[in-house]
Amino acid sequence: MQALINIGITIATITIMEGLSWAMHKYLFHGPLWFIHKTHHQERHGWFELNDLFSIGFAALALWLMWIGHTSLNYYFWLGTGISMYGIIYFIFHDWFIHNRFKSFKSSNRYLLGIRRAHKIHHKSMEKNPSEEFGLLVASRKWFRR
C-alpha cells in the first residue's frame, strides 16, 4: 500500500509541477524575472544561458527534499522524486526535442509536433509581451491539428 502512495505522490507532483511551471512562466518569468528569462528568448551563445538558473534552482529544491526524506523515504523524498522526474521530462521535451541542445530526434507524433508548434509560437516574440503558450506538456488544441 505504501508503494502506491509513494507512486501517487510522485505522479501528483509531476502534474502539479506542470501547472506551477505554467504559472511561474507566465507571471514571474514574463514578469519581474524577465531580466533572467529573456536570455531564453534570444539567440544562445555557448552551452548555457542565464535562464538555466531556474532549472538549477528546481534541481536544488528536489535534491534538498530527497535528502531530508531519504532516511525514512517519507513524502519529502517522493516530492523531490516527482520534481526530479519533471525536470527529466523538461530536459527531454524542451531542451532536446524543442530547442535542439543536442541533435534533435525526429518524430511524426501528433502530440509531440503540437507541443513543438506551441513552443515555437511562444518564442515567436522576442519580447516580454505579447506571448502565449506557457506550458511544457499542455498546449491549446489548435496546435495539434494537422
TIRO-2110 file (N, C-alpha, C; in Angstrom, 1 decimal):
// TIRO-2110
0.8, -1.2, 0.0, N, 1, A
0.0, 0.0, 0.0, CA, 1, A
0.9, 1.3, 0.0, C, 1, A
1.9, 1.3, 0.8, N, 2, A
2.8, 2.4, 0.8, CA, 2, A
3.4, 2.7, -0.5, C, 2, A
3.8, 1.7, -1.3, N, 3, A
4.3, 1.9, -2.6, CA, 3, A
3.4, 2.6, -3.5, C, 3, A
2.1, 2.3, -3.4, N, 4, A
1.1, 3.0, -4.2, CA, 4, A
1.0, 4.5, -3.8, C, 4, A
1.0, 4.7, -2.5, N, 5, A
1.0, 6.1, -2.0, CA, 5, A
2.2, 6.9, -2.5, C, 5, A
3.4, 6.3, -2.5, N, 6, A
4.6, 6.9, -3.0, CA, 6, A
4.5, 7.2, -4.5, C, 6, A
4.0, 6.3, -5.2, N, 7, A
3.8, 6.5, -6.7, CA, 7, A
2.8, 7.6, -6.9, C, 7, A
1.8, 7.6, -6.1, N, 8, A
0.7, 8.7, -6.2, CA, 8, A
1.3, 10.0, -5.9, C, 8, A
2.1, 10.1, -4.9, N, 9, A
2.8, 11.4, -4.6, CA, 9, A
3.7, 11.9, -5.7, C, 9, A
4.4, 10.9, -6.3, N, 10, A
5.3, 11.3, -7.4, CA, 10, A
4.5, 11.7, -8.6, C, 10, A
3.5, 11.0, -9.0, N, 11, A
2.7, 11.4, -10.2, CA, 11, A
2.0, 12.7, -9.9, C, 11, A
1.4, 12.9, -8.7, N, 12, A
0.7, 14.1, -8.4, CA, 12, A
1.7, 15.3, -8.4, C, 12, A
2.9, 15.1, -8.0, N, 13, A
4.0, 16.2, -8.0, CA, 13, A
4.3, 16.6, -9.4, C, 13, A
4.4, 15.6, -10.3, N, 14, A
4.7, 15.8, -11.7, CA, 14, A
3.6, 16.7, -12.3, C, 14, A
2.3, 16.3, -12.0, N, 15, A
1.2, 17.0, -12.5, CA, 15, A
1.1, 18.4, -12.0, C, 15, A
1.3, 18.6, -10.7, N, 16, A
1.3, 19.9, -10.1, CA, 16, A
2.5, 20.8, -10.7, C, 16, A
3.6, 20.2, -10.9, N, 17, A
4.7, 20.9, -11.5, CA, 17, A
4.4, 21.5, -12.8, C, 17, A
3.6, 20.8, -13.7, N, 18, A
3.2, 21.4, -14.9, CA, 18, A
2.4, 22.7, -14.7, C, 18, A
1.4, 22.6, -13.8, N, 19, A
0.6, 23.8, -13.5, CA, 19, A
1.4, 24.9, -12.9, C, 19, A
2.3, 24.6, -11.9, N, 20, A
3.1, 25.5, -11.3, CA, 20, A
4.1, 26.2, -12.2, C, 20, A
4.7, 25.3, -13.1, N, 21, A
5.6, 25.9, -14.1, CA, 21, A
4.9, 26.8, -15.1, C, 21, A
3.7, 26.5, -15.5, N, 22, A
2.9, 27.4, -16.4, CA, 22, A
2.7, 28.7, -15.7, C, 22, A
2.3, 28.7, -14.4, N, 23, A
2.0, 30.0, -13.7, CA, 23, A
3.3, 30.8, -13.5, C, 23, A
4.4, 30.1, -13.1, N, 24, A
5.6, 30.8, -12.9, CA, 24, A
6.1, 31.4, -14.2, C, 24, A
6.0, 30.6, -15.3, N, 25, A
6.5, 31.1, -16.6, CA, 25, A
5.7, 32.3, -17.0, C, 25, A
4.4, 32.3, -16.9, N, 26, A
3.6, 33.4, -17.3, CA, 26, A
3.7, 34.6, -16.4, C, 26, A
3.6, 34.4, -15.1, N, 27, A
3.5, 35.6, -14.2, CA, 27, A
4.9, 36.0, -13.6, C, 27, A
5.9, 35.1, -13.5, N, 28, A
7.2, 35.5, -13.0, CA, 28, A
8.2, 35.7, -14.1, C, 28, A
8.4, 34.6, -14.9, N, 29, A
9.4, 34.7, -15.9, CA, 29, A
9.1, 35.7, -17.0, C, 29, A
7.9, 35.9, -17.3, N, 30, A
7.5, 37.0, -18.3, CA, 30, A
7.0, 38.2, -17.5, C, 30, A
7.3, 38.3, -16.2, N, 31, A
7.0, 39.4, -15.4, CA, 31, A
8.3, 39.9, -14.7, C, 31, A
8.4, 39.9, -13.4, N, 32, A
9.6, 40.5, -12.7, CA, 32, A
10.9, 39.8, -13.0, C, 32, A
10.8, 38.5, -13.4, N, 33, A
12.1, 37.8, -13.6, CA, 33, A
12.5, 37.7, -15.1, C, 33, A
11.9, 38.6, -15.9, N, 34, A
12.1, 38.7, -17.3, CA, 34, A
13.6, 38.9, -17.6, C, 34, A
14.3, 39.7, -16.7, N, 35, A
15.7, 40.0, -17.0, CA, 35, A
16.6, 38.7, -17.0, C, 35, A
16.1, 37.7, -16.4, N, 36, A
16.8, 36.4, -16.5, CA, 36, A
16.3, 35.6, -17.6, C, 36, A
14.9, 35.5, -17.7, N, 37, A
14.3, 34.6, -18.7, CA, 37, A
14.5, 35.1, -20.1, C, 37, A
14.7, 36.4, -20.3, N, 38, A
14.9, 36.9, -21.7, CA, 38, A
16.0, 36.2, -22.4, C, 38, A
17.0, 35.7, -21.7, N, 39, A
18.1, 35.0, -22.3, CA, 39, A
17.7, 33.8, -23.1, C, 39, A
16.5, 33.2, -22.7, N, 40, A
16.0, 32.1, -23.3, CA, 40, A
15.3, 32.4, -24.6, C, 40, A
14.9, 33.7, -24.8, N, 41, A
14.2, 34.1, -26.0, CA, 41, A
15.2, 34.8, -27.0, C, 41, A
16.4, 34.8, -26.6, N, 42, A
17.4, 35.3, -27.5, CA, 42, A
18.3, 34.2, -28.1, C, 42, A
19.1, 34.5, -29.1, N, 43, A
20.0, 33.5, -29.7, CA, 43, A
21.0, 33.2, -28.6, C, 43, A
21.2, 31.9, -28.4, N, 44, A
22.1, 31.4, -27.4, CA, 44, A
23.6, 31.4, -28.0, C, 44, A
24.5, 31.9, -27.1, N, 45, A
25.9, 31.9, -27.5, CA, 45, A
26.6, 31.0, -26.4, C, 45, A
26.9, 29.8, -26.8, N, 46, A
27.5, 28.9, -25.9, CA, 46, A
26.5, 27.9, -25.4, C, 46, A
26.9, 27.1, -24.4, N, 47, A
26.2, 26.0, -23.9, CA, 47, A
25.1, 26.4, -22.9, C, 47, A
25.4, 27.4, -22.1, N, 48, A
24.4, 27.8, -21.0, CA, 48, A
23.9, 29.2, -21.3, C, 48, A
22.7, 29.4, -20.7, N, 49, A
22.1, 30.7, -20.7, CA, 49, A
21.7, 31.1, -19.3, C, 49, A
21.6, 32.3, -19.0, N, 50, A
21.2, 32.8, -17.6, CA, 50, A
19.9, 32.1, -17.2, C, 50, A
19.0, 31.8, -18.1, N, 51, A
17.7, 31.2, -17.8, CA, 51, A
17.9, 29.8, -17.2, C, 51, A
19.0, 29.2, -17.4, N, 52, A
19.3, 27.9, -16.8, CA, 52, A
19.3, 27.9, -15.3, C, 52, A
19.5, 29.1, -14.7, N, 53, A
19.4, 29.2, -13.2, CA, 53, A
18.1, 28.7, -12.7, C, 53, A
17.0, 28.8, -13.4, N, 54, A
15.7, 28.3, -12.9, CA, 54, A
15.8, 26.8, -12.8, C, 54, A
16.4, 26.1, -13.8, N, 55, A
16.5, 24.7, -13.7, CA, 55, A
17.4, 24.2, -12.5, C, 55, A
18.5, 25.0, -12.3, N, 56, A
19.4, 24.7, -11.2, CA, 56, A
18.6, 24.9, -9.9, C, 56, A
17.8, 25.9, -9.8, N, 57, A
17.0, 26.1, -8.6, CA, 57, A
16.0, 25.0, -8.3, C, 57, A
15.3, 24.5, -9.3, N, 58, A
14.4, 23.4, -9.2, CA, 58, A
15.2, 22.1, -8.8, C, 58, A
16.3, 21.9, -9.4, N, 59, A
17.1, 20.7, -9.1, CA, 59, A
17.6, 20.8, -7.6, C, 59, A
18.0, 21.9, -7.2, N, 60, A
18.5, 22.1, -5.8, CA, 60, A
17.3, 21.8, -4.8, C, 60, A
16.1, 22.3, -5.1, N, 61, A
15.0, 22.0, -4.3, CA, 61, A
14.7, 20.5, -4.3, C, 61, A
14.7, 19.9, -5.4, N, 62, A
14.4, 18.5, -5.5, CA, 62, A
15.4, 17.7, -4.7, C, 62, A
16.7, 18.0, -4.9, N, 63, A
17.8, 17.3, -4.1, CA, 63, A
17.7, 17.5, -2.6, C, 63, A
17.3, 18.7, -2.2, N, 64, A
17.2, 19.0, -0.8, CA, 64, A
16.0, 18.2, -0.2, C, 64, A
14.9, 18.1, -0.9, N, 65, A
13.7, 17.4, -0.5, CA, 65, A
14.1, 15.9, -0.4, C, 65, A
14.8, 15.4, -1.4, N, 66, A
15.1, 14.0, -1.3, CA, 66, A
16.1, 13.7, -0.2, C, 66, A
17.0, 14.6, 0.1, N, 67, A
18.0, 14.5, 1.2, CA, 67, A
17.3, 14.4, 2.5, C, 67, A
16.4, 15.4, 2.8, N, 68, A
15.7, 15.4, 4.1, CA, 68, A
14.8, 14.2, 4.3, C, 68, A
14.3, 13.6, 3.2, N, 69, A
13.4, 12.4, 3.3, CA, 69, A
14.0, 11.1, 3.1, C, 69, A
15.4, 11.1, 2.8, N, 70, A
16.0, 9.8, 2.4, CA, 70, A
16.1, 8.7, 3.5, C, 70, A
16.2, 9.1, 4.7, N, 71, A
16.4, 8.1, 5.8, CA, 71, A
15.1, 7.2, 6.0, C, 71, A
14.0, 7.9, 5.9, N, 72, A
12.7, 7.1, 6.1, CA, 72, A
11.9, 7.0, 4.8, C, 72, A
12.4, 7.6, 3.7, N, 73, A
11.7, 7.6, 2.5, CA, 73, A
10.3, 8.1, 2.6, C, 73, A
10.2, 9.2, 3.4, N, 74, A
8.9, 9.8, 3.6, CA, 74, A
8.5, 10.7, 2.4, C, 74, A
7.4, 11.4, 2.6, N, 75, A
6.8, 12.1, 1.4, CA, 75, A
7.7, 13.2, 0.9, C, 75, A
8.6, 13.7, 1.7, N, 76, A
9.6, 14.7, 1.1, CA, 76, A
10.4, 14.1, 0.0, C, 76, A
10.9, 12.8, 0.3, N, 77, A
11.7, 12.1, -0.7, CA, 77, A
10.9, 12.0, -2.0, C, 77, A
9.6, 11.6, -1.9, N, 78, A
8.8, 11.4, -3.1, CA, 78, A
8.4, 12.7, -3.8, C, 78, A
8.3, 13.8, -3.1, N, 79, A
8.1, 15.1, -3.7, CA, 79, A
9.3, 15.4, -4.5, C, 79, A
10.5, 15.2, -3.9, N, 80, A
11.7, 15.5, -4.6, CA, 80, A
11.9, 14.6, -5.9, C, 80, A
11.4, 13.4, -5.8, N, 81, A
11.5, 12.5, -6.9, CA, 81, A
10.6, 13.0, -8.0, C, 81, A
9.4, 13.4, -7.7, N, 82, A
8.5, 14.0, -8.7, CA, 82, A
9.0, 15.2, -9.4, C, 82, A
9.6, 16.1, -8.6, N, 83, A
10.2, 17.3, -9.2, CA, 83, A
11.4, 16.9, -10.1, C, 83, A
12.2, 15.9, -9.7, N, 84, A
13.3, 15.4, -10.5, CA, 84, A
12.8, 14.8, -11.8, C, 84, A
11.7, 14.0, -11.7, N, 85, A
11.2, 13.4, -12.9, CA, 85, A
10.6, 14.5, -13.8, C, 85, A
10.0, 15.5, -13.3, N, 86, A
9.5, 16.6, -14.2, CA, 86, A
10.7, 17.3, -14.8, C, 86, A
11.8, 17.4, -14.1, N, 87, A
13.0, 18.0, -14.7, CA, 87, A
13.6, 17.2, -15.8, C, 87, A
13.5, 15.9, -15.7, N, 88, A
14.0, 15.0, -16.7, CA, 88, A
13.1, 15.1, -18.0, C, 88, A
11.8, 15.1, -17.7, N, 89, A
10.8, 15.3, -18.8, CA, 89, A
11.0, 16.7, -19.5, C, 89, A
11.3, 17.7, -18.7, N, 90, A
11.5, 19.0, -19.2, CA, 90, A
12.8, 19.0, -20.1, C, 90, A
13.8, 18.4, -19.6, N, 91, A
15.1, 18.3, -20.4, CA, 91, A
14.8, 17.6, -21.7, C, 91, A
14.2, 16.5, -21.7, N, 92, A
13.9, 15.7, -22.9, CA, 92, A
13.0, 16.5, -23.9, C, 92, A
11.9, 17.0, -23.4, N, 93, A
11.0, 17.7, -24.3, CA, 93, A
11.5, 19.1, -24.7, C, 93, A
11.9, 19.9, -23.8, N, 94, A
12.2, 21.3, -24.0, CA, 94, A
13.6, 21.5, -24.6, C, 94, A
14.6, 21.0, -23.9, N, 95, A
16.0, 21.3, -24.3, CA, 95, A
16.4, 20.4, -25.5, C, 95, A
16.0, 19.2, -25.5, N, 96, A
16.5, 18.3, -26.5, CA, 96, A
15.6, 18.3, -27.7, C, 96, A
14.3, 18.0, -27.5, N, 97, A
13.4, 17.9, -28.7, CA, 97, A
13.0, 19.3, -29.3, C, 97, A
12.7, 20.3, -28.5, N, 98, A
12.2, 21.6, -29.0, CA, 98, A
13.4, 22.5, -29.4, C, 98, A
14.4, 22.6, -28.5, N, 99, A
15.4, 23.6, -28.7, CA, 99, A
16.7, 23.0, -29.3, C, 99, A
16.7, 21.7, -29.5, N, 100, A
17.9, 21.1, -30.1, CA, 100, A
19.2, 21.3, -29.4, C, 100, A
19.3, 21.3, -28.1, N, 101, A
20.6, 21.5, -27.5, CA, 101, A
21.5, 20.3, -27.8, C, 101, A
20.9, 19.2, -28.2, N, 102, A
21.6, 18.1, -28.7, CA, 102, A
21.0, 17.8, -30.1, C, 102, A
21.6, 16.9, -30.8, N, 103, A
21.0, 16.6, -32.1, CA, 103, A
19.6, 16.1, -31.9, C, 103, A
18.6, 16.8, -32.5, N, 104, A
17.2, 16.6, -32.2, CA, 104, A
16.8, 15.2, -32.8, C, 104, A
15.8, 14.6, -32.1, N, 105, A
15.3, 13.4, -32.7, CA, 105, A
14.0, 13.8, -33.5, C, 105, A
13.8, 13.1, -34.6, N, 106, A
12.6, 13.3, -35.4, CA, 106, A
11.4, 12.6, -34.9, C, 106, A
10.3, 13.1, -35.1, N, 107, A
9.0, 12.5, -34.7, CA, 107, A
7.9, 12.9, -35.7, C, 107, A
7.0, 12.0, -35.9, N, 108, A
5.8, 12.4, -36.6, CA, 108, A
4.6, 12.3, -35.7, C, 108, A
4.9, 12.1, -34.4, N, 109, A
3.8, 12.0, -33.4, CA, 109, A
3.0, 13.3, -33.3, C, 109, A
1.7, 13.2, -33.4, N, 110, A
0.9, 14.4, -33.4, CA, 110, A
1.0, 15.3, -32.2, C, 110, A
1.1, 14.6, -31.0, N, 111, A
1.2, 15.3, -29.7, CA, 111, A
2.6, 16.0, -29.7, C, 111, A
3.7, 15.3, -30.0, N, 112, A
5.0, 16.0, -29.9, CA, 112, A
5.1, 17.2, -30.9, C, 112, A
4.5, 17.0, -32.1, N, 113, A
4.6, 18.1, -33.1, CA, 113, A
3.7, 19.3, -32.6, C, 113, A
2.6, 19.0, -32.0, N, 114, A
1.8, 20.1, -31.4, CA, 114, A
2.5, 20.8, -30.3, C, 114, A
3.1, 20.1, -29.4, N, 115, A
3.9, 20.8, -28.4, CA, 115, A
5.0, 21.6, -29.0, C, 115, A
5.7, 21.1, -30.0, N, 116, A
6.8, 21.8, -30.6, CA, 116, A
6.2, 23.1, -31.3, C, 116, A
5.1, 23.0, -32.0, N, 117, A
4.5, 24.2, -32.6, CA, 117, A
4.1, 25.2, -31.6, C, 117, A
3.5, 24.8, -30.5, N, 118, A
3.1, 25.7, -29.4, CA, 118, A
4.3, 26.5, -28.9, C, 118, A
5.3, 25.7, -28.6, N, 119, A
6.5, 26.4, -28.0, CA, 119, A
7.2, 27.3, -29.0, C, 119, A
7.2, 27.0, -30.3, N, 120, A
7.7, 27.9, -31.3, CA, 120, A
6.9, 29.1, -31.4, C, 120, A
5.6, 29.0, -31.2, N, 121, A
4.8, 30.2, -31.2, CA, 121, A
5.1, 31.1, -30.0, C, 121, A
5.4, 30.4, -28.9, N, 122, A
5.8, 31.2, -27.6, CA, 122, A
7.0, 32.0, -27.9, C, 122, A
7.9, 31.4, -28.7, N, 123, A
9.2, 32.1, -28.9, CA, 123, A
9.2, 33.0, -30.1, C, 123, A
8.0, 33.1, -30.8, N, 124, A
7.9, 34.0, -31.9, CA, 124, A
8.2, 35.4, -31.5, C, 124, A
7.8, 35.8, -30.3, N, 125, A
8.0, 37.1, -29.7, CA, 125, A
9.3, 37.1, -29.0, C, 125, A
10.2, 38.0, -29.3, N, 126, A
11.5, 38.1, -28.6, CA, 126, A
11.4, 39.1, -27.4, C, 126, A
10.1, 39.5, -27.1, N, 127, A
9.9, 40.5, -26.1, CA, 127, A
9.1, 39.8, -24.9, C, 127, A
9.0, 40.5, -23.8, N, 128, A
8.3, 40.1, -22.6, CA, 128, A
6.8, 39.8, -23.0, C, 128, A
6.2, 40.7, -23.7, N, 129, A
4.8, 40.6, -24.1, CA, 129, A
4.7, 41.1, -25.5, C, 129, A
3.8, 40.7, -26.4, N, 130, A
2.8, 39.6, -26.0, CA, 130, A
3.4, 38.3, -26.2, C, 130, A
2.9, 37.3, -25.5, N, 131, A
3.3, 35.9, -25.5, CA, 131, A
2.2, 35.0, -25.2, C, 131, A
2.2, 33.8, -25.7, N, 132, A
1.2, 32.8, -25.4, CA, 132, A
1.9, 31.5, -25.3, C, 132, A
1.1, 30.5, -24.8, N, 133, A
1.5, 29.1, -24.7, CA, 133, A
2.7, 29.0, -23.7, C, 133, A
2.4, 29.0, -22.4, N, 134, A
3.4, 29.0, -21.4, CA, 134, A
3.7, 27.6, -20.8, C, 134, A
2.9, 26.6, -21.2, N, 135, A
3.1, 25.2, -20.7, CA, 135, A
4.2, 24.4, -21.4, C, 135, A
4.5, 23.3, -20.8, N, 136, A
5.5, 22.4, -21.4, CA, 136, A
4.8, 21.2, -22.0, C, 136, A
3.9, 20.6, -21.3, N, 137, A
3.3, 19.4, -21.7, CA, 137, A
1.8, 19.6, -22.2, C, 137, A
1.3, 20.7, -21.9, N, 138, A
-0.1, 21.0, -22.2, CA, 138, A
-0.1, 22.3, -23.1, C, 138, A
-0.8, 22.3, -24.2, N, 139, A
-1.0, 23.4, -25.0, CA, 139, A
-2.4, 23.5, -25.6, C, 139, A
-2.7, 24.6, -26.2, N, 140, A
-4.1, 24.7, -26.8, CA, 140, A
-4.2, 23.7, -27.9, C, 140, A
-5.5, 23.3, -28.1, N, 141, A
-5.8, 22.3, -29.1, CA, 141, A
-5.4, 22.7, -30.5, C, 141, A
-5.5, 24.0, -30.8, N, 142, A
-5.2, 24.5, -32.1, CA, 142, A
-3.9, 24.0, -32.7, C, 142, A
-2.9, 23.8, -31.8, N, 143, A
-1.6, 23.4, -32.3, CA, 143, A
-1.4, 21.9, -32.6, C, 143, A
-2.5, 21.2, -32.3, N, 144, A
-2.4, 19.7, -32.6, CA, 144, A
-3.2, 19.3, -33.8, C, 144, A
-3.8, 20.3, -34.5, N, 145, A
-4.5, 20.0, -35.7, CA, 145, A
-3.5, 19.8, -36.8, C, 145, A
-3.8, 18.9, -37.7, N, 146, A
-2.9, 18.6, -38.9, CA, 146, A
-3.0, 19.6, -39.9, C, 146, A
END
